[in-house]
Amino acid sequence: MMGVAEGFEYTVRNDGTVVITHHGRTATVLRGRRAREFLAEAESDPQGTMARWTGNYKRGNERTAKQHPRNRR
């Protein structure tokens, strides 16, 4: 099951540039056509859209990583 994306925010600058941040750190900057496409897509699911556009989403290896010796507690 997919987790809910959180911690993302975006701002639109005066020149149309979109800056996406994750927990206060810049994740990506979009300009021109890509910025317009992102804004259109972000209207329906902003958190999921930002996670997908920045590449920060579940990749399916979380269970394997949890089993790794350095992650055991």
Backbone as a chain_set.jsonl record, in Angstrom:
{"seq": "MMGVAEGFEYTVRNDGTVVITHHGRTATVLRGRRAREFLAEAESDPQGTMARWTGNYKRGNERTAKQHPRNRR", "coords": {"N": [[0.84, -1.178, 0.0], [0.51, 2.228, -0.741], [2.11, 4.988, 0.805], [1.088, 8.125, 2.228], [2.03, 11.07, 0.724], [3.83, 13.696, 2.218], [4.89, 16.862, 3.557], [5.697, 18.352, 1.43], [5.877, 21.413, -0.361], [5.004, 24.093, -2.568], [5.987, 26.994, -4.393], [5.11, 29.711, -6.469], [6.909, 31.756, -8.45], [7.219, 35.232, -9.511], [8.034, 35.215, -12.188], [6.916, 32.924, -13.177], [8.204, 30.602, -12.541], [8.315, 27.543, -10.779], [8.964, 26.462, -7.568], [9.669, 23.62, -5.835], [9.619, 22.378, -2.615], [10.82, 20.186, -0.039], [10.247, 19.441, 3.159], [11.308, 21.981, 3.752], [13.619, 22.163, 2.211], [14.963, 22.786, -1.009], [13.691, 20.859, -3.583], [13.232, 20.639, -6.333], [13.242, 22.738, -9.287], [11.037, 24.158, -11.505], [10.489, 25.327, -14.783], [8.937, 27.306, -17.357], [7.211, 25.413, -19.818], [7.125, 22.974, -18.402], [6.613, 23.853, -15.799], [4.043, 24.934, -16.091], [2.624, 22.595, -16.805], [2.953, 21.104, -14.461], [1.541, 22.735, -12.581], [-1.069, 22.519, -13.546], [-1.551, 19.808, -13.156], [-1.218, 19.567, -10.41], [-3.475, 20.536, -9.202], [-5.397, 18.592, -8.573], [-4.235, 16.577, -6.848], [-2.073, 17.673, -4.893], [0.129, 16.918, -3.08], [0.84, 14.271, -3.814], [1.44, 14.711, -6.502], [3.649, 16.439, -6.319], [5.466, 14.725, -5.044], [5.786, 12.774, -7.014], [6.822, 14.275, -9.199], [9.248, 15.108, -8.163], [10.548, 12.772, -7.767], [10.503, 11.574, -5.356], [9.099, 9.208, -4.068], [7.477, 6.187, -2.99], [9.327, 3.293, -3.748], [9.088, 0.596, -3.759], [10.968, -0.961, -2.491], [11.034, -0.823, 0.22], [10.38, -2.771, 2.16], [12.435, -4.629, 1.875], [14.626, -3.039, 2.583], [14.017, -2.547, 5.231], [14.6, -4.95, 6.399], [17.316, -5.093, 6.338], [20.461, -5.508, 8.023], [21.591, -3.119, 9.217], [19.382, -1.595, 9.664], [17.839, -2.845, 11.511], [16.419, -3.038, 14.758]], "CA": [[0.0, 0.0, 0.0], [1.288, 3.451, -0.869], [1.998, 5.946, 1.886], [0.648, 9.449, 1.85], [3.13, 12.026, 0.616], [3.65, 14.878, 3.042], [6.098, 17.653, 3.721], [5.989, 19.092, 0.211], [5.254, 22.714, -0.605], [5.527, 24.738, -3.768], [5.718, 28.411, -4.563], [5.202, 30.186, -7.848], [7.556, 33.071, -8.492], [6.633, 36.195, -10.446], [8.374, 34.883, -13.574], [6.265, 31.67, -13.542], [9.006, 29.482, -12.067], [7.751, 26.822, -9.634], [9.986, 25.88, -6.703], [9.097, 22.597, -4.971], [10.474, 22.096, -1.468], [10.436, 19.05, 0.796], [10.691, 19.755, 4.517], [12.064, 23.221, 3.757], [14.787, 22.136, 1.317], [14.578, 22.777, -2.413], [13.748, 19.541, -4.22], [13.372, 20.866, -7.761], [12.765, 24.003, -9.823], [10.428, 23.941, -12.815], [10.333, 26.558, -15.56], [8.287, 27.229, -18.666], [6.162, 24.437, -20.103], [7.052, 21.992, -17.311], [5.966, 24.505, -14.656], [2.613, 25.003, -16.392], [2.091, 21.236, -16.72], [2.905, 20.748, -13.04], [0.467, 23.468, -11.917], [-2.344, 21.944, -13.978], [-1.678, 18.485, -12.546], [-1.207, 19.688, -8.944], [-4.777, 20.961, -8.696], [-6.183, 17.468, -8.059], [-3.538, 15.912, -5.739], [-0.794, 18.39, -4.836], [1.221, 16.206, -2.41], [1.243, 13.157, -4.666], [2.041, 15.26, -7.712], [4.989, 16.925, -5.99], [6.31, 13.558, -4.785], [6.086, 12.131, -8.294], [7.663, 15.15, -10.02], [10.59, 15.208, -7.582], [11.129, 11.445, -7.69], [10.525, 11.167, -3.951], [7.923, 8.412, -3.766], [7.837, 4.804, -2.651], [9.909, 2.587, -4.885], [8.809, -0.818, -3.642], [12.045, -1.692, -1.819], [11.039, -0.474, 1.633], [10.377, -3.968, 2.99], [13.79, -5.171, 1.804], [15.503, -2.154, 3.349], [13.698, -2.704, 6.652], [15.196, -6.197, 6.846], [18.78, -4.982, 6.293], [21.012, -5.497, 9.397], [21.818, -1.794, 9.805], [18.089, -0.979, 9.978], [17.161, -3.616, 12.552], [16.579, -2.485, 16.113]], "C": [[0.886, 1.243, 0.0], [1.051, 4.355, 0.338], [1.551, 7.298, 1.349], [1.856, 10.378, 1.817], [2.832, 13.221, 1.513], [4.975, 15.612, 3.158], [6.478, 18.454, 2.494], [5.242, 20.415, 0.192], [5.785, 23.236, -1.926], [5.138, 26.204, -3.778], [5.899, 28.756, -6.024], [5.787, 31.586, -7.793], [6.89, 33.955, -9.533], [6.903, 35.858, -11.906], [7.764, 33.554, -14.026], [7.035, 30.431, -13.122], [8.337, 28.868, -10.842], [8.899, 26.182, -8.864], [9.279, 24.904, -5.764], [10.098, 22.309, -3.865], [9.929, 20.892, -0.715], [11.074, 19.26, 2.158], [11.647, 20.95, 4.522], [13.273, 23.274, 2.84], [14.311, 22.041, -0.127], [14.778, 21.39, -3.006], [13.932, 19.687, -5.725], [12.824, 22.238, -8.123], [12.26, 23.726, -11.231], [10.219, 25.276, -13.502], [9.563, 26.28, -16.84], [7.166, 26.211, -18.747], [6.005, 23.442, -18.966], [6.371, 22.585, -16.083], [4.459, 24.585, -14.877], [1.954, 23.632, -16.305], [1.946, 20.806, -15.258], [1.726, 21.428, -12.351], [-0.901, 22.916, -12.294], [-2.59, 20.605, -13.286], [-1.829, 18.573, -11.027], [-2.555, 20.103, -8.37], [-5.538, 19.812, -8.047], [-5.546, 16.801, -6.833], [-2.157, 16.539, -5.578], [0.354, 17.605, -4.21], [1.736, 15.058, -3.27], [1.931, 13.619, -5.933], [3.456, 15.743, -7.438], [5.938, 15.765, -5.723], [6.727, 12.901, -6.098], [7.039, 12.978, -9.133], [9.074, 15.277, -9.461], [11.275, 13.855, -7.493], [11.162, 10.9, -6.276], [9.218, 10.448, -3.607], [8.355, 6.979, -3.524], [8.253, 4.038, -3.889], [9.694, 1.08, -4.814], [9.877, -1.61, -2.921], [12.07, -1.428, -0.317], [11.093, -1.706, 2.53], [11.766, -4.589, 3.02], [14.738, -4.338, 2.659], [15.261, -2.307, 4.85], [14.377, -3.938, 7.227], [16.74, -6.139, 6.89], [19.33, -4.86, 7.726], [21.207, -4.106, 10.004], [20.513, -1.118, 10.2], [17.307, -1.747, 11.036], [17.401, -2.981, 13.909], [15.976, -3.379, 17.118]], "O": [[1.907, 1.278, 0.686], [-0.072, 4.47, 0.828], [1.635, 7.563, 0.15], [2.614, 10.455, 2.784], [1.699, 13.699, 1.556], [6.04, 15.055, 2.893], [7.481, 19.166, 2.51], [4.113, 20.514, 0.673], [6.879, 22.87, -2.355], [4.101, 26.598, -3.245], [6.727, 28.173, -6.724], [5.226, 32.485, -7.167], [6.09, 33.482, -10.34], [6.091, 36.178, -12.774], [8.049, 33.094, -15.131], [6.56, 29.314, -13.329], [7.85, 29.586, -9.97], [9.708, 25.45, -9.434], [8.404, 25.297, -4.993], [11.269, 22.032, -4.126], [8.731, 20.612, -0.749], [12.298, 19.257, 2.288], [12.668, 20.934, 5.21], [13.895, 24.328, 2.704], [13.371, 21.307, -0.433], [15.867, 20.819, -2.948], [14.703, 18.941, -6.331], [12.046, 22.829, -7.374], [12.965, 23.134, -12.049], [9.814, 26.249, -12.866], [9.544, 25.155, -17.339], [6.294, 26.145, -17.881], [4.883, 23.096, -18.597], [5.625, 21.887, -15.395], [3.682, 24.333, -13.955], [0.843, 23.514, -15.788], [0.936, 20.217, -14.873], [0.985, 20.777, -11.614], [-1.797, 22.852, -11.452], [-3.714, 20.309, -12.88], [-2.501, 17.736, -10.424], [-2.752, 20.026, -7.158], [-6.255, 20.026, -7.069], [-6.251, 16.491, -5.872], [-1.172, 15.994, -6.075], [1.459, 17.617, -4.753], [2.946, 14.899, -3.433], [2.891, 12.997, -6.39], [4.364, 15.49, -8.23], [7.097, 15.813, -6.133], [7.885, 12.519, -6.269], [7.978, 12.441, -9.721], [10.01, 15.531, -10.219], [12.462, 13.788, -7.175], [11.786, 9.869, -6.023], [8.346, 11.007, -2.941], [9.489, 6.61, -3.827], [7.615, 4.123, -4.938], [10.088, 0.362, -5.732], [9.724, -2.819, -2.746], [13.043, -1.779, 0.35], [11.776, -1.693, 3.554], [12.226, -5.029, 4.074], [15.565, -4.891, 3.383], [16.195, -2.208, 5.646], [14.696, -3.971, 8.416], [17.38, -7.044, 7.426], [18.726, -4.18, 8.556], [21.003, -3.936, 11.206], [20.523, -0.17, 10.984], [16.213, -1.327, 11.416], [18.479, -2.444, 14.167], [16.013, -3.08, 18.311]]}, "num_chains": 1, "name": "protein.A"}
